[in-house]
Amino acid sequence: MQNEKLAKQLMKKSKTARYERFGHLLSLSALLLIMAIVLGIIVFVASKGLSTFSRDNVSVKEFFTGTIWNPGTKTPSGQQAVGALPMIVGSFLVTLLAAALATPFAIGTAVYMTEISPKRGAKILQPVTELLVGIPSVVYGFIGLSVVVPFVRSTFGGSGFGILSGTFVLFVMILPTIVSMTVDSLKGVPKYYRQASLALGATRWQTIWKVVLRAATPGILTAVVFGMARAFGEALAVQMVIGNAALMPHNLTSPASTLTSVLTAGMGNTVMGSLQNDALWSLALVLLVMSLFFNLLVHMIGRKGAFKK
């Protein structure tokens, strides 16, 4: 009897084991829920976006190569006027230019905060960076409308609305994101990397350039991805300064539009199931695919940088 009782006690799960199993099931449920939500969003947007081609019989080639955007009307060639090329080009230009402009400033700021003057950087630059992150998009848009647009108009000519104004606004918006993540990446570089470089006779700047930044390259690229993701998906601030003209941008100072600006301006003014509404959902699908493409591209670059490190 005592042996059977002892065997039952040994086979009985402890309270800690039950808690661990509950935590495991809870984590698994949360993971499955997130996967289901993401998959549901992709399927929903894809089903809506593909209606333009399956139900409204719009040519895929005309949609991606056409330059006339006026759903509900037809082009001189008789095709539906749903050419999305101007918005795609505008989104690419604004995103890439903003990222190219913000990345050097972000890396320089992060290097100063971590390698040159950590104490001063923590006291001054860190609060400023956190403050910039918390500013709403509409505030950036109003500042761009009041300051950036007149500056571009007086300096470069034109109306002031266009790709260049959108680039300047997005530059300020994505800068704190890239800075904060780059700082974390530089802080993650082991201290003995720096000590070994200095012990071999390298100068401080050689250590930063050849050792620290090289080791932090995957993290810096990840920071750029997040910055590009915010720039690519930003709608309100860009809409206020870019001009909202669904035309091919001939230069950086001519009015243009992006996928997000057209979506926010037109989604509330269309009837569900109409060609105009389906065309906007197609733009949303393109926006989703392009965002995934940017993430995949920079992830591949990050893996390549980590391999060569």
JOURGI-V616160 format. One line per field, one symbol per residue. ss: DSSP state (@ for helix, = for strand, . for the rest). psi: psi as a letter, one per 30 degrees, with the letter a starting at -180 (. if undefined). burial: I if it has 9 or more other ideal C-beta (glycine too) atoms within 8 Angstrom, else O. A space follows every 10 residues. Layout:
ss = ???
psi = ???
burial = ???
This chain:
ss = .@@@@@@@@@ @...@@@@@@ @@@@@@@@@@ @@@@@@@@@@ @@@@@@@@@. @@@@.....@ @@@@@...== ====.....= ==..@@@@@@ @@@@@@@@@@ @@@@@@@@@@ @@@@@@.@@@ @@@@@@@@@@ @@@@..@@@@ @@@@@@@@@@ @@@@@@.... ..@@@@@@@@ @@@@@@@@@@ @@@@@@@... @@@@@@@@@. ...@@@@@@@ @@@@@.@@@@ @@@@@@@@@@ @@@..@@@@@ @.=....... .....=..@@ @@@@@@@@@. ....@@@@@@ @@@@@@@@@@ @@@@@@@@@@ @@@@@@@@.
psi = eeeeeeeeee fkkleeeeee eeeeeeeeee eeeeeeeeee eeeeeeeeef feeeefhkke eeeffkgkji kflllffglk ihjgeeeeee eeeeeeeeee eeeeeeeeee eefeeeieee eeeeeeeeee eeefkleeee eeeeefeeee eeefefaaff kaeeeeeeef eeefeeeeee eeeeeeffkk efeeeeeefg gkleeeeeef eeeefgeeee eeeeeeeeee eefkeeeeef fffhjilkjf lfgkkallee eeeeffefgl kkfleeeeee eeeeeeeeee eeeeeeefee eeeeeeef.
burial = OOOOOOOOOO OOOOOOOIOO IOOOOOOOOO OOOOOOOOOO OIOOIIOIII IIIOOIOIOO OIIIOIIOIO IOOOIOOOII IIIIIIIIII IIIIIIIIIO IIIOIIIOII IIIIIOOIOO IIOOIIOOII OIIOOOIOOI IIIIIOOIII IIIOOOOIOI IIIIIIIIII IIIIIIIIII IIIIIIOOIO OOIIOOIIOO OIOOOIIIII IIIIIIIIII IIIIIIIIII IIIIIIIIII IIIIOIIOIO OIIIIIIIII IIIIIIIOOI OOOIIIIIII IIIIIIIIOI IOOIIOOIIO IIIOIIOOO
